[in-house]
Amino acid sequence: MTLQARKVVRVDVYKGLSHVGELVRTAHGATFIYAPQYLSHAHSPTAGIAFSMPVRPEPYEVVGANL
């Protein structure tokens, strides 16, 4: 089975074994949002998936970089 990346619209994102959120392709780029259950117990500054994406309830949006 061959994965066709351009056809993927939504993927779950994990950090280790923890489900941390989802990445969704949009018409203009992509959006990442942390999962509510992860937000409720991720209190460390290093809990985010990247230093530039600390844990927060608002989605992160990227415009133009749509694989």
C-alpha positions, -999 to 999 in steps of 0.1 A, spaced: 0 0 0 14 34 -10 5 65 10 -4 94 -11 5 124 11 -15 149 -9 -47 130 -3 -43 130 35 -65 157 51 -61 150 88 -35 132 110 -33 125 147 -1 137 163 16 118 191 45 127 214 58 94 226 26 74 234 5 105 242 -20 118 217 -13 155 217 -35 168 189 -43 168 152 -29 184 121 -54 193 94 -48 204 58 -68 235 49 -74 253 16 -48 278 26 -22 257 45 -25 237 77 -38 239 112 -26 222 143 -46 220 175 -38 204 208 -62 177 220 -84 188 249 -73 158 271 -36 168 265 -43 204 274 -58 194 307 -26 178 320 3 193 300 18 219 323 55 218 316 71 243 293 86 214 274 52 197 269 46 212 235 55 194 202 80 222 194 96 251 213 78 275 189 45 257 196 38 258 233 7 241 246 -23 264 242 -60 260 234 -59 282 203 -50 265 170 -17 272 152 -22 281 115 3 280 87 -6 297 54 10 287 22 31 257 32 7 229 22 25 197 13 
